[in-house]
Amino acid sequence: MRKSQITQIPQSAQPRDQAWVDVDRIASVEVTSEESDYPVESALLLEGKRGWRAANPGTQTIRLIFDEPQKLRRILLVFEDSENSRTQEFVLRWSPDIESSFREILRQQWNFSPADSVRETEDYAVELSEVKVLELMIVPDKSGGGVRASLVSLRLA
């Protein structure tokens, strides 16, 4: 059995001298929906500022399909919501090819509360080899409310 441990990088830790992957040069992206003013590339491109937001409420998926299998050592996700109190869940998974079943990397829940907690930053050290597909599934409101999913940024190294 092959086994590895996912380590969350403490927010107090200094960023390592690691170059982020230029996703637009090495992958295509699929997304279930996007608001025209907040396209998915705004969350994926290194110079992106506005982030992505779904056009519709409910579960949303962002899928990166790499041109060539990738080795990933770090995944950084940033979510923000200053308007809604809600519990969000996201699942991050990967596959070595398009036909195989996905392998879950992690499943995380976060409570957004405009008075206290509006930004979720998740920074993970991983050891993934031969990644052909990386998929982020977001359930924006576990209670089923009409909130739309959003993502400020997704960075890979």
Buried (B, 14 or more C-beta within 10 A) or exposed (E): EEEEEEEEBEEEEEEEEEEBBEBEEEBEBEBBBBBEEBBBBBBBBEEBEEBBBBBEBBBBBBBBBBEEEBEBBBBBBBBBBEEBBBBBBBBBBBBBEEEEEBEEBBEBEBEBEEEEEBEBEBBBBBEBEBBBBBBBBBBBBEEEEEBBBBBBBBBBB
